[in-house]
Amino acid sequence: MDFPRLAASPRGNGHYYMYNTSIPELSAQPGPSTHPCVDADAFGPLLLVGVFSTPDAFAQRAVMRALQQRGLNARSPPVEFKFVLGRANASLLRAQEEKAVLLEQAAYGDVVRLDTDENMDDGKTFAFFRWAAQLPVGSQPRFVMKADSDTFLVLPNVLASFSSLPCAAPTYWGTWWGSCGECYPLYMRGLAYALSWPLVAWLGAAPLRPNDTRGMEDIRTGGWLTSLPPGEAVRIVDWGVRMGDWYGQTIPHDVHTVALHAMKSPQHWLEVAQEMTGIWKREGWEYTWPPTEG
């Protein structure tokens, strides 16, 4: 498939807004280039996908477990999916949910519990990247993706993209479509975006204050990258309209689609997943990466 144009990160353009301001604690850190990454399975999985979920979303997680990893075959690069949850509150209902989540984790081993209350824009994203940055040597992912639970990743296209990218280069992967370019020097919509390991390790090592981790998470993530030390830059992989909300006429549904978003029920997510795999079948494309040997 065709790949998007790679662009160097913009420097300050005078239009910083809200959560895009520079953070001294980040700028003072040794830069991403001090965190090496090697394009080999011995380093760690090619991709870790952290699906942001909530303790009560059992049905959505069950559907995603059944279908999201379609597209893998025996020759596929290693990919890990984790469901990322914060702490539930102490009400009786939440206590019951907590017990159910513990059973779910024991059964599947794919639930990550962050040391933060469940939230969307109050530090959960930073807590996830910090957790990923602390993974042990040999298990450090070359790329780390944050994805919404109502996002369907067209996995063959996702893997084809990451397989072509060197993990040692600080890279920001996702879509800028729908953002205000004059407002946000760096922005990737929160349906799904990824950072290469050097950026994850750099960000996860920073002693950020709580106020520097809060705010609209896709804007905040882009804002962190405006604090790169001098001489460091991030490469942007912008998929444009190949990633976006499933409805309307803007995002085409075809074999080049990378991700669709905003399926708010398990049934709707299932319908979109079946639609996309069906499109590949009608076009005669094998829904897997890499293509199997004939």
VENTA-V34563 format. One record per backbone hydrogen bond with DSSP energy under -0.5 kcal/mol. CO is the residue of the C=O (numbers start at 1). NH is the residue of the N-H. If there is no record, write none. Layout:
CO/NH + CO/NH
This chain:
5/238 + 7/236 + 17/20 + 18/21 + 22/24 + 23/26 + 23/27 + 24/28 + 26/29 + 31/34 + 32/35 + 34/36 + 38/40 + 40/43 + 40/44 + 43/138 + 43/140 + 45/142 + 46/143 + 47/49 + 47/80 + 48/50 + 48/145 + 49/51 + 49/82 + 50/52 + 50/147 + 51/53 + 51/84 + 52/149 + 54/57 + 56/58 + 57/61 + 58/62 + 59/63 + 60/64 + 61/65 + 62/66 + 63/67 + 64/68 + 67/70 + 69/72 + 71/289 + 73/76 + 78/46 + 78/47 + 80/49 + 82/51 + 82/84 + 83/85 + 83/112 + 84/53 + 85/114 + 87/118 + 91/95 + 92/96 + 93/97 + 94/98 + 95/99 + 96/100 + 97/101 + 98/102 + 99/103 + 100/104 + 101/105 + 102/106 + 103/107 + 104/108 + 105/109 + 110/83 + 110/112 + 111/113 + 112/85 + 112/114 + 114/116 + 116/87 + 121/215 + 123/127 + 124/128 + 125/129 + 126/130 + 127/131 + 128/132 + 129/133 + 130/134 + 131/134 + 132/135 + 136/139 + 139/141 + 142/197 + 143/48 + 144/195 + 145/50 + 145/147 + 146/193 + 147/52 + 148/151 + 150/262 + 150/263 + 151/153 + 152/260 + 153/155 + 154/157 + 154/158 + 155/159 + 156/160 + 157/161 + 158/162 + 159/163 + 160/164 + 161/164 + 162/165 + 166/169 + 167/198 + 170/235 + 171/196 + 172/237 + 173/194 + 174/239 + 175/189 + 176/179 + 179/181 + 180/183 + 180/184 + 183/185 + 189/192 + 191/148 + 193/146 + 194/173 + 195/144 + 196/199 + 196/200 + 197/201 + 198/202 + 199/203 + 200/204 + 201/205 + 203/206 + 206/208 + 209/212 + 210/213 + 210/214 + 216/220 + 217/221 + 218/188 + 218/222 + 219/223 + 220/224 + 221/225 + 223/226 + 224/227 + 225/228 + 229/232 + 234/9 + 235/172 + 236/7 + 236/238 + 237/174 + 237/239 + 239/242 + 240/243 + 242/258 + 242/259 + 244/261 + 250/252 + 252/254 + 254/257 + 258/154 + 259/244 + 260/152 + 261/246 + 262/264 + 265/269 + 266/270 + 267/271 + 268/272 + 269/273 + 270/274 + 271/275 + 272/276 + 273/277 + 274/278 + 275/279 + 276/280 + 277/281 + 278/282 + 279/283 + 280/285 + 281/284 + 285/287 + 286/288
